[in-house]
Amino acid sequence: MSRIARAKRFFLDLLFPLHCAGCGKEGMGFCDTCQALLTLIPPSCFVCKKLVPGIHGVPAGRTCMSCRKKSNIYSFFSPFFYDSAAVRTLIHDLKYRHIGDNAAILGAMLYRAIAYHGVVLSQHALLVPIPLHKARERVRGFNQAHLIAQTLGAKIGIPIASDILLKTKKTPAQMALRREVRLTNVAGAFAVSDTAEVRNRTIILLDDVKTTGATLEEAAKTLKSAGAKRVWAITVAH
C-alpha cells in the first residue's frame, strides 16, 4: 500500500470507523465472538437442497443422483444463510457502501467453513468469480466476487482466472426480479474468452449470494459448452 493510500485509509478510519456487523462494536468489521455465533450450513445439493456430506468418495455438496440431469453444477457449497443479519450486512456494505475490508472477512469465513466441513477442492482447478457486465463494474468500481476470490484463492492455493468468463449481456440485478423472471434474465448472458484455458479443467465458480441459482447455472452451462470438465459453485450465502 502506498503512503498516500495509507494516509487516505487512516483518515477514512477516523471519519468512518469500522463497526462489527454483528454486535456493532467499534474497531473491526466482524468480531470473533459474533463469527462464532454464526450457523454453518452443511454442503447440499445445488438443486433440491438435500444435504450431501463428503463420504464414500462422494464430494461434499455433490449434486444428487436424481438432480444431475437438471443442472450443470457438479458440486455446491454455501455455508451461510443470507437471512443472517450479520452476513447480509457484510455483503450489503461491501457492494453498496464500498467497505472493501468486508471482502477479506467474507473470503476468510468461506475458507474456515470449507475446512470445517472437509470440502476438498482440486489444486488443479481454476477459481472463477462470477463477472459483472463492464458497465455495472465501472459504476460500482469493483467486482465483489473477485475481491472475495482474492482472499479465498490465496488461502486455498488455487489460482484465480477473472478474465475467462465474461458477462456480455447487461441484465437487471437478479435481486430486483421475481423468481420466474430471474430464470430467463441471464439466459445467454455469459461467454468464455479462452476455451483452451477451460477445456478439460475443473472450474470453481464463486459468487457472493445464491438466490434462485440461475446466474450460477447459466455460467456453468457456458463453461461446460466451452469444454470444462466439471463446474463447482461456491457462494458465501444463500
C-alpha positions as a Python dict, from the first residue, in 0.01 Angstrom:
ca = {
    (1, 'M'): (0, 0, 0),
    (2, 'S'): (140, 342, -97),
    (3, 'R'): (195, 624, 154),
    (4, 'I'): (-95, 819, 0),
    (5, 'A'): (-323, 515, 23),
    (6, 'R'): (-223, 458, 387),
    (7, 'A'): (-293, 823, 470),
    (8, 'K'): (-630, 807, 295),
    (9, 'R'): (-718, 490, 481),
    (10, 'F'): (-612, 648, 813),
    (11, 'F'): (-843, 947, 768),
    (12, 'L'): (-1131, 734, 646),
    (13, 'D'): (-1096, 516, 955),
    (14, 'L'): (-1109, 830, 1170),
    (15, 'L'): (-1420, 960, 997),
    (16, 'F'): (-1595, 628, 947),
    (17, 'P'): (-1459, 375, 1198),
    (18, 'L'): (-1537, 9, 1140),
    (19, 'H'): (-1814, -148, 1344),
    (20, 'C'): (-1882, -518, 1385),
    (21, 'A'): (-2162, -632, 1153),
    (22, 'G'): (-2297, -844, 1436),
    (23, 'C'): (-2279, -654, 1766),
    (24, 'G'): (-2179, -307, 1646),
    (25, 'K'): (-1856, -298, 1849),
    (26, 'E'): (-1617, -39, 1709),
    (27, 'G'): (-1280, -135, 1566),
    (28, 'M'): (-1343, -434, 1341),
    (29, 'G'): (-1577, -545, 1065),
    (30, 'F'): (-1684, -870, 1230),
    (31, 'C'): (-1562, -969, 1575),
    (32, 'D'): (-1455, -1323, 1668),
    (33, 'T'): (-1742, -1360, 1915),
    (34, 'C'): (-2007, -1283, 1652),
    (35, 'Q'): (-1838, -1505, 1395),
    (36, 'A'): (-1851, -1794, 1642),
    (37, 'L'): (-2228, -1747, 1676),
    (38, 'L'): (-2297, -1795, 1305),
    (39, 'T'): (-2478, -2109, 1196),
    (40, 'L'): (-2273, -2311, 947),
    (41, 'I'): (-2481, -2481, 678),
    (42, 'P'): (-2357, -2827, 567),
    (43, 'P'): (-2295, -2892, 195),
    (44, 'S'): (-2611, -2967, 0),
    (45, 'C'): (-2738, -3048, -350),
    (46, 'F'): (-2749, -2738, -570),
    (47, 'V'): (-3097, -2824, -699),
    (48, 'C'): (-3304, -2992, -425),
    (49, 'K'): (-3100, -2874, -122),
    (50, 'K'): (-3068, -3229, 15),
    (51, 'L'): (-2767, -3248, 250),
    (52, 'V'): (-2470, -3421, 87),
    (53, 'P'): (-2176, -3489, 322),
    (54, 'G'): (-1846, -3593, 172),
    (55, 'I'): (-1840, -3968, 234),
    (56, 'H'): (-1759, -4287, 44),
    (57, 'G'): (-1573, -4099, -228),
    (58, 'V'): (-1864, -3861, -298),
    (59, 'P'): (-1753, -3494, -276),
    (60, 'A'): (-1932, -3282, -20),
    (61, 'G'): (-2212, -3093, -190),
    (62, 'R'): (-2223, -3321, -494),
    (63, 'T'): (-2539, -3269, -697),
    (64, 'C'): (-2751, -3569, -604),
    (65, 'M'): (-2823, -3851, -848),
    (66, 'S'): (-3182, -3752, -916),
    (67, 'C'): (-3087, -3389, -989),
    (68, 'R'): (-2779, -3435, -1209),
    (69, 'K'): (-2971, -3415, -1535),
    (70, 'K'): (-3125, -3086, -1420),
    (71, 'S'): (-2803, -2896, -1357),
    (72, 'N'): (-2455, -2824, -1494),
    (73, 'I'): (-2324, -2776, -1139),
    (74, 'Y'): (-2112, -3071, -1025),
    (75, 'S'): (-2089, -2973, -659),
    (76, 'F'): (-2209, -2680, -448),
    (77, 'F'): (-2113, -2518, -118),
    (78, 'S'): (-2278, -2219, 50),
    (79, 'P'): (-2216, -2220, 424),
    (80, 'F'): (-2426, -1925, 549),
    (81, 'F'): (-2786, -1807, 537),
    (82, 'Y'): (-2837, -1468, 371),
    (83, 'D'): (-3116, -1413, 624),
    (84, 'S'): (-2847, -1388, 892),
    (85, 'A'): (-2837, -1015, 972),
    (86, 'A'): (-2458, -1006, 1012),
    (87, 'V'): (-2387, -1191, 684),
    (88, 'R'): (-2637, -976, 497),
    (89, 'T'): (-2479, -659, 640),
    (90, 'L'): (-2127, -768, 544),
    (91, 'I'): (-2232, -839, 184),
    (92, 'H'): (-2452, -529, 150),
    (93, 'D'): (-2186, -295, 290),
    (94, 'L'): (-1922, -443, 60),
    (95, 'K'): (-2135, -398, -252),
    (96, 'Y'): (-2315, -72, -180),
    (97, 'R'): (-2110, 111, 84),
    (98, 'H'): (-1776, 5, -68),
    (99, 'I'): (-1635, -128, 259),
    (100, 'G'): (-1354, -326, 98),
    (101, 'D'): (-1239, -489, 423),
    (102, 'N'): (-1554, -699, 415),
    (103, 'A'): (-1429, -890, 111),
    (104, 'A'): (-1134, -1026, 310),
    (105, 'I'): (-1365, -1109, 601),
    (106, 'L'): (-1607, -1298, 376),
    (107, 'G'): (-1323, -1480, 198),
    (108, 'A'): (-1176, -1589, 531),
    (109, 'M'): (-1519, -1702, 653),
    (110, 'L'): (-1556, -1917, 341),
    (111, 'Y'): (-1211, -2068, 392),
    (112, 'R'): (-1286, -2165, 752),
    (113, 'A'): (-1621, -2315, 654),
    (114, 'I'): (-1459, -2518, 373),
    (115, 'A'): (-1204, -2654, 619),
    (116, 'Y'): (-1466, -2724, 885),
    (117, 'H'): (-1686, -2928, 652),
    (118, 'G'): (-1395, -3106, 487),
    (119, 'V'): (-1476, -2982, 138),
    (120, 'V'): (-1189, -3098, -84),
    (121, 'L'): (-1111, -2871, -379),
    (122, 'S'): (-876, -2971, -659),
    (123, 'Q'): (-549, -2777, -658),
    (124, 'H'): (-554, -2801, -1038),
    (125, 'A'): (-884, -2614, -1060),
    (126, 'L'): (-938, -2252, -1158),
    (127, 'L'): (-1126, -2017, -928),
    (128, 'V'): (-1355, -1805, -1147),
    (129, 'P'): (-1553, -1517, -991),
    (130, 'I'): (-1893, -1453, -1146),
    (131, 'P'): (-1828, -1143, -1359),
    (132, 'L'): (-2023, -819, -1372),
    (133, 'H'): (-2107, -653, -1701),
    (134, 'K'): (-1839, -390, -1776),
    (135, 'A'): (-2089, -106, -1746),
    (136, 'R'): (-2201, -217, -1400),
    (137, 'E'): (-1845, -276, -1283),
    (138, 'R'): (-1749, 77, -1395),
    (139, 'V'): (-2032, 222, -1189),
    (140, 'R'): (-1957, 11, -880),
    (141, 'G'): (-1581, 38, -920),
    (142, 'F'): (-1510, -328, -846),
    (143, 'N'): (-1650, -680, -869),
    (144, 'Q'): (-1728, -807, -518),
    (145, 'A'): (-1694, -1172, -625),
    (146, 'H'): (-1340, -1104, -748),
    (147, 'L'): (-1242, -936, -420),
    (148, 'I'): (-1375, -1228, -215),
    (149, 'A'): (-1196, -1471, -450),
    (150, 'Q'): (-863, -1297, -390),
    (151, 'T'): (-870, -1389, -22),
    (152, 'L'): (-1012, -1738, -72),
    (153, 'G'): (-776, -1822, -359),
    (154, 'A'): (-472, -1717, -159),
    (155, 'K'): (-577, -1931, 137),
    (156, 'I'): (-663, -2248, -57),
    (157, 'G'): (-379, -2213, -309),
    (158, 'I'): (-599, -2216, -620),
    (159, 'P'): (-532, -1959, -895),
    (160, 'I'): (-795, -1702, -987),
    (161, 'A'): (-896, -1658, -1351),
    (162, 'S'): (-1105, -1341, -1368),
    (163, 'D'): (-1085, -1285, -1743),
    (164, 'I'): (-1202, -1625, -1871),
    (165, 'L'): (-1575, -1584, -1806),
    (166, 'L'): (-1728, -1263, -1939),
    (167, 'K'): (-2068, -1103, -1878),
    (168, 'T'): (-2166, -998, -2230),
    (169, 'K'): (-2531, -915, -2169),
    (170, 'K'): (-2630, -626, -1947),
    (171, 'T'): (-2911, -758, -1730),
    (172, 'P'): (-3116, -612, -1444),
    (173, 'A'): (-2998, -710, -1096),
    (174, 'Q'): (-3136, -1051, -1003),
    (175, 'M'): (-3239, -940, -653),
    (176, 'A'): (-3488, -692, -804),
    (177, 'L'): (-3671, -954, -1012),
    (178, 'R'): (-3942, -1210, -945),
    (179, 'R'): (-3823, -1569, -931),
    (180, 'E'): (-3971, -1670, -1267),
    (181, 'V'): (-3810, -1370, -1438),
    (182, 'R'): (-3470, -1442, -1282),
    (183, 'L'): (-3461, -1777, -1455),
    (184, 'T'): (-3470, -1615, -1802),
    (185, 'N'): (-3294, -1287, -1718),
    (186, 'V'): (-2943, -1431, -1751),
    (187, 'A'): (-3003, -1662, -2049),
    (188, 'G'): (-2715, -1615, -2294),
    (189, 'A'): (-2552, -1358, -2065),
    (190, 'F'): (-2204, -1515, -2046),
    (191, 'A'): (-1921, -1604, -2283),
    (192, 'V'): (-1581, -1772, -2247),
    (193, 'S'): (-1284, -1568, -2369),
    (194, 'D'): (-1034, -1855, -2394),
    (195, 'T'): (-1171, -2206, -2445),
    (196, 'A'): (-820, -2355, -2432),
    (197, 'E'): (-789, -2245, -2067),
    (198, 'V'): (-1123, -2402, -1982),
    (199, 'R'): (-1106, -2728, -2175),
    (200, 'N'): (-1092, -3036, -1951),
    (201, 'R'): (-1043, -2820, -1640),
    (202, 'T'): (-1232, -2813, -1314),
    (203, 'I'): (-1377, -2466, -1267),
    (204, 'I'): (-1489, -2332, -930),
    (205, 'L'): (-1743, -2053, -976),
    (206, 'L'): (-1753, -1803, -691),
    (207, 'D'): (-2025, -1552, -608),
    (208, 'D'): (-2146, -1369, -300),
    (209, 'V'): (-2507, -1494, -288),
    (210, 'K'): (-2713, -1769, -447),
    (211, 'T'): (-3080, -1678, -486),
    (212, 'T'): (-3254, -1898, -743),
    (213, 'G'): (-2919, -2023, -872),
    (214, 'A'): (-3000, -1901, -1225),
    (215, 'T'): (-2679, -1697, -1260),
    (216, 'L'): (-2456, -1983, -1146),
    (217, 'E'): (-2644, -2231, -1365),
    (218, 'E'): (-2612, -2018, -1677),
    (219, 'A'): (-2242, -1956, -1610),
    (220, 'A'): (-2184, -2330, -1558),
    (221, 'K'): (-2373, -2409, -1879),
    (222, 'T'): (-2148, -2167, -2072),
    (223, 'L'): (-1832, -2317, -1923),
    (224, 'K'): (-1942, -2673, -1990),
    (225, 'S'): (-2024, -2580, -2351),
    (226, 'A'): (-1669, -2443, -2379),
    (227, 'G'): (-1524, -2779, -2269),
    (228, 'A'): (-1493, -2755, -1890),
    (229, 'K'): (-1474, -3097, -1728),
    (230, 'R'): (-1654, -3006, -1406),
    (231, 'V'): (-1802, -2689, -1264),
    (232, 'W'): (-1830, -2636, -890),
    (233, 'A'): (-2020, -2345, -739),
    (234, 'I'): (-1934, -2171, -411),
    (235, 'T'): (-2119, -1877, -259),
    (236, 'V'): (-2088, -1711, 77),
    (237, 'A'): (-2462, -1728, 140),
    (238, 'H'): (-2795, -1847, 5),
}
